[in-house]
Amino acid sequence: KRFREPKHERRPWRIWFLDTSKQAIGMLFIHFANVYLSDLTEEDPCSLYLFNFLLDATLGMLLICLGIRAVSSLVEWQQWELLRFGEYG
């Protein structure tokens, strides 16, 4: 994915790694949560994965969007320059 970005806008390797590692950590968390929940409920892990994925893709994204907007508003109001989202210096 990194090589599909325009060369003049391409993120440095460190920033790219930090961005993609967030996704990997989230996937690992969902995987282990599914294994744990399937043992508790004796349900099929695949059906729980689909349920968790759908919750994450809908409700989770809504909560993240609202959280980012709230934090961004606070950062703008307090004028905390170092905490602006997407600006890596």
PyMOL commands that place a pseudoatom at each C-alpha (Angstrom):
pseudoatom trace, name=CA, resn=LYS, resi=1, chain=A, elem=C, hetatm=0, pos=[0.000, 0.000, 0.000]
pseudoatom trace, name=CA, resn=ARG, resi=2, chain=A, elem=C, hetatm=0, pos=[2.836, 2.373, 0.802]
pseudoatom trace, name=CA, resn=PHE, resi=3, chain=A, elem=C, hetatm=0, pos=[4.183, 2.155, -2.753]
pseudoatom trace, name=CA, resn=ARG, resi=4, chain=A, elem=C, hetatm=0, pos=[0.798, 3.122, -4.204]
pseudoatom trace, name=CA, resn=GLU, resi=5, chain=A, elem=C, hetatm=0, pos=[1.039, 6.541, -2.533]
pseudoatom trace, name=CA, resn=PRO, resi=6, chain=A, elem=C, hetatm=0, pos=[2.427, 9.339, -4.739]
pseudoatom trace, name=CA, resn=LYS, resi=7, chain=A, elem=C, hetatm=0, pos=[6.166, 9.587, -4.246]
pseudoatom trace, name=CA, resn=HIS, resi=8, chain=A, elem=C, hetatm=0, pos=[6.071, 13.200, -3.056]
pseudoatom trace, name=CA, resn=GLU, resi=9, chain=A, elem=C, hetatm=0, pos=[3.336, 12.380, -0.479]
pseudoatom trace, name=CA, resn=ARG, resi=10, chain=A, elem=C, hetatm=0, pos=[4.675, 9.004, 0.672]
pseudoatom trace, name=CA, resn=ARG, resi=11, chain=A, elem=C, hetatm=0, pos=[4.875, 8.565, 4.441]
pseudoatom trace, name=CA, resn=PRO, resi=12, chain=A, elem=C, hetatm=0, pos=[8.253, 7.735, 5.991]
pseudoatom trace, name=CA, resn=TRP, resi=13, chain=A, elem=C, hetatm=0, pos=[8.755, 4.083, 6.942]
pseudoatom trace, name=CA, resn=ARG, resi=14, chain=A, elem=C, hetatm=0, pos=[8.357, 4.807, 10.665]
pseudoatom trace, name=CA, resn=ILE, resi=15, chain=A, elem=C, hetatm=0, pos=[5.003, 6.586, 10.212]
pseudoatom trace, name=CA, resn=TRP, resi=16, chain=A, elem=C, hetatm=0, pos=[3.792, 3.884, 7.821]
pseudoatom trace, name=CA, resn=PHE, resi=17, chain=A, elem=C, hetatm=0, pos=[4.759, 1.165, 10.326]
pseudoatom trace, name=CA, resn=LEU, resi=18, chain=A, elem=C, hetatm=0, pos=[2.963, 2.923, 13.192]
pseudoatom trace, name=CA, resn=ASP, resi=19, chain=A, elem=C, hetatm=0, pos=[-0.172, 3.369, 11.061]
pseudoatom trace, name=CA, resn=THR, resi=20, chain=A, elem=C, hetatm=0, pos=[-0.285, -0.262, 9.941]
pseudoatom trace, name=CA, resn=SER, resi=21, chain=A, elem=C, hetatm=0, pos=[0.635, -1.694, 13.350]
pseudoatom trace, name=CA, resn=LYS, resi=22, chain=A, elem=C, hetatm=0, pos=[-2.553, -0.157, 14.791]
pseudoatom trace, name=CA, resn=GLN, resi=23, chain=A, elem=C, hetatm=0, pos=[-4.544, -2.274, 12.357]
pseudoatom trace, name=CA, resn=ALA, resi=24, chain=A, elem=C, hetatm=0, pos=[-2.591, -5.427, 13.191]
pseudoatom trace, name=CA, resn=ILE, resi=25, chain=A, elem=C, hetatm=0, pos=[-3.068, -4.910, 16.935]
pseudoatom trace, name=CA, resn=GLY, resi=26, chain=A, elem=C, hetatm=0, pos=[-6.806, -4.428, 16.413]
pseudoatom trace, name=CA, resn=MET, resi=27, chain=A, elem=C, hetatm=0, pos=[-7.042, -7.640, 14.372]
pseudoatom trace, name=CA, resn=LEU, resi=28, chain=A, elem=C, hetatm=0, pos=[-5.123, -9.588, 17.036]
pseudoatom trace, name=CA, resn=PHE, resi=29, chain=A, elem=C, hetatm=0, pos=[-7.393, -8.229, 19.747]
pseudoatom trace, name=CA, resn=ILE, resi=30, chain=A, elem=C, hetatm=0, pos=[-10.522, -9.323, 17.838]
pseudoatom trace, name=CA, resn=HIS, resi=31, chain=A, elem=C, hetatm=0, pos=[-8.998, -12.745, 17.176]
pseudoatom trace, name=CA, resn=PHE, resi=32, chain=A, elem=C, hetatm=0, pos=[-8.199, -13.416, 20.824]
pseudoatom trace, name=CA, resn=ALA, resi=33, chain=A, elem=C, hetatm=0, pos=[-11.550, -12.008, 21.944]
pseudoatom trace, name=CA, resn=ASN, resi=34, chain=A, elem=C, hetatm=0, pos=[-13.269, -14.445, 19.560]
pseudoatom trace, name=CA, resn=VAL, resi=35, chain=A, elem=C, hetatm=0, pos=[-11.285, -17.404, 20.867]
pseudoatom trace, name=CA, resn=TYR, resi=36, chain=A, elem=C, hetatm=0, pos=[-12.082, -16.434, 24.452]
pseudoatom trace, name=CA, resn=LEU, resi=37, chain=A, elem=C, hetatm=0, pos=[-15.780, -15.795, 23.777]
pseudoatom trace, name=CA, resn=SER, resi=38, chain=A, elem=C, hetatm=0, pos=[-16.185, -19.012, 21.797]
pseudoatom trace, name=CA, resn=ASP, resi=39, chain=A, elem=C, hetatm=0, pos=[-14.904, -20.979, 24.807]
pseudoatom trace, name=CA, resn=LEU, resi=40, chain=A, elem=C, hetatm=0, pos=[-17.339, -19.183, 27.115]
pseudoatom trace, name=CA, resn=THR, resi=41, chain=A, elem=C, hetatm=0, pos=[-20.399, -19.462, 24.913]
pseudoatom trace, name=CA, resn=GLU, resi=42, chain=A, elem=C, hetatm=0, pos=[-19.601, -22.711, 23.060]
pseudoatom trace, name=CA, resn=GLU, resi=43, chain=A, elem=C, hetatm=0, pos=[-20.426, -20.887, 19.810]
pseudoatom trace, name=CA, resn=ASP, resi=44, chain=A, elem=C, hetatm=0, pos=[-18.627, -21.268, 16.506]
pseudoatom trace, name=CA, resn=PRO, resi=45, chain=A, elem=C, hetatm=0, pos=[-15.644, -18.860, 16.470]
pseudoatom trace, name=CA, resn=CYS, resi=46, chain=A, elem=C, hetatm=0, pos=[-16.354, -17.958, 12.838]
pseudoatom trace, name=CA, resn=SER, resi=47, chain=A, elem=C, hetatm=0, pos=[-19.861, -16.734, 13.584]
pseudoatom trace, name=CA, resn=LEU, resi=48, chain=A, elem=C, hetatm=0, pos=[-18.574, -14.732, 16.532]
pseudoatom trace, name=CA, resn=TYR, resi=49, chain=A, elem=C, hetatm=0, pos=[-15.883, -13.241, 14.312]
pseudoatom trace, name=CA, resn=LEU, resi=50, chain=A, elem=C, hetatm=0, pos=[-18.493, -12.085, 11.814]
pseudoatom trace, name=CA, resn=PHE, resi=51, chain=A, elem=C, hetatm=0, pos=[-20.574, -10.578, 14.624]
pseudoatom trace, name=CA, resn=ASN, resi=52, chain=A, elem=C, hetatm=0, pos=[-17.545, -8.809, 16.153]
pseudoatom trace, name=CA, resn=PHE, resi=53, chain=A, elem=C, hetatm=0, pos=[-16.387, -7.592, 12.749]
pseudoatom trace, name=CA, resn=LEU, resi=54, chain=A, elem=C, hetatm=0, pos=[-19.789, -6.127, 11.956]
pseudoatom trace, name=CA, resn=LEU, resi=55, chain=A, elem=C, hetatm=0, pos=[-19.937, -4.413, 15.362]
pseudoatom trace, name=CA, resn=ASP, resi=56, chain=A, elem=C, hetatm=0, pos=[-16.429, -3.057, 14.869]
pseudoatom trace, name=CA, resn=ALA, resi=57, chain=A, elem=C, hetatm=0, pos=[-17.145, -1.864, 11.335]
pseudoatom trace, name=CA, resn=THR, resi=58, chain=A, elem=C, hetatm=0, pos=[-20.359, -0.057, 12.308]
pseudoatom trace, name=CA, resn=LEU, resi=59, chain=A, elem=C, hetatm=0, pos=[-20.611, 0.902, 15.964]
pseudoatom trace, name=CA, resn=GLY, resi=60, chain=A, elem=C, hetatm=0, pos=[-16.837, 0.950, 16.457]
pseudoatom trace, name=CA, resn=MET, resi=61, chain=A, elem=C, hetatm=0, pos=[-16.269, 3.315, 13.545]
pseudoatom trace, name=CA, resn=LEU, resi=62, chain=A, elem=C, hetatm=0, pos=[-19.045, 5.602, 14.757]
pseudoatom trace, name=CA, resn=LEU, resi=63, chain=A, elem=C, hetatm=0, pos=[-17.508, 5.783, 18.241]
pseudoatom trace, name=CA, resn=ILE, resi=64, chain=A, elem=C, hetatm=0, pos=[-14.040, 6.402, 16.818]
pseudoatom trace, name=CA, resn=CYS, resi=65, chain=A, elem=C, hetatm=0, pos=[-15.361, 9.168, 14.546]
pseudoatom trace, name=CA, resn=LEU, resi=66, chain=A, elem=C, hetatm=0, pos=[-17.146, 10.875, 17.435]
pseudoatom trace, name=CA, resn=GLY, resi=67, chain=A, elem=C, hetatm=0, pos=[-14.080, 10.497, 19.667]
pseudoatom trace, name=CA, resn=ILE, resi=68, chain=A, elem=C, hetatm=0, pos=[-11.743, 11.995, 17.071]
pseudoatom trace, name=CA, resn=ARG, resi=69, chain=A, elem=C, hetatm=0, pos=[-14.090, 14.930, 16.509]
pseudoatom trace, name=CA, resn=ALA, resi=70, chain=A, elem=C, hetatm=0, pos=[-14.341, 15.566, 20.263]
pseudoatom trace, name=CA, resn=VAL, resi=71, chain=A, elem=C, hetatm=0, pos=[-10.578, 15.383, 20.785]
pseudoatom trace, name=CA, resn=SER, resi=72, chain=A, elem=C, hetatm=0, pos=[-9.911, 17.509, 17.690]
pseudoatom trace, name=CA, resn=SER, resi=73, chain=A, elem=C, hetatm=0, pos=[-12.292, 20.180, 18.995]
pseudoatom trace, name=CA, resn=LEU, resi=74, chain=A, elem=C, hetatm=0, pos=[-10.554, 20.154, 22.376]
pseudoatom trace, name=CA, resn=VAL, resi=75, chain=A, elem=C, hetatm=0, pos=[-7.121, 20.396, 20.721]
pseudoatom trace, name=CA, resn=GLU, resi=76, chain=A, elem=C, hetatm=0, pos=[-8.274, 23.336, 18.576]
pseudoatom trace, name=CA, resn=TRP, resi=77, chain=A, elem=C, hetatm=0, pos=[-9.905, 25.075, 21.554]
pseudoatom trace, name=CA, resn=GLN, resi=78, chain=A, elem=C, hetatm=0, pos=[-6.828, 24.644, 23.784]
pseudoatom trace, name=CA, resn=GLN, resi=79, chain=A, elem=C, hetatm=0, pos=[-4.485, 25.332, 20.832]
pseudoatom trace, name=CA, resn=TRP, resi=80, chain=A, elem=C, hetatm=0, pos=[-2.322, 22.271, 21.531]
pseudoatom trace, name=CA, resn=GLU, resi=81, chain=A, elem=C, hetatm=0, pos=[-0.250, 22.327, 18.338]
pseudoatom trace, name=CA, resn=LEU, resi=82, chain=A, elem=C, hetatm=0, pos=[1.576, 19.053, 19.022]
pseudoatom trace, name=CA, resn=LEU, resi=83, chain=A, elem=C, hetatm=0, pos=[-1.642, 17.035, 19.363]
pseudoatom trace, name=CA, resn=ARG, resi=84, chain=A, elem=C, hetatm=0, pos=[-3.228, 17.778, 15.979]
pseudoatom trace, name=CA, resn=PHE, resi=85, chain=A, elem=C, hetatm=0, pos=[-4.346, 14.607, 14.183]
pseudoatom trace, name=CA, resn=GLY, resi=86, chain=A, elem=C, hetatm=0, pos=[-2.458, 13.704, 11.010]
pseudoatom trace, name=CA, resn=GLU, resi=87, chain=A, elem=C, hetatm=0, pos=[0.331, 16.237, 11.502]
pseudoatom trace, name=CA, resn=TYR, resi=88, chain=A, elem=C, hetatm=0, pos=[3.558, 14.391, 12.256]
pseudoatom trace, name=CA, resn=GLY, resi=89, chain=A, elem=C, hetatm=0, pos=[5.916, 17.354, 12.262]
for i in range(1, 89): cmd.bond("trace and resi %d" % i, "trace and resi %d" % (i + 1))
show_as sticks, trace
zoom trace
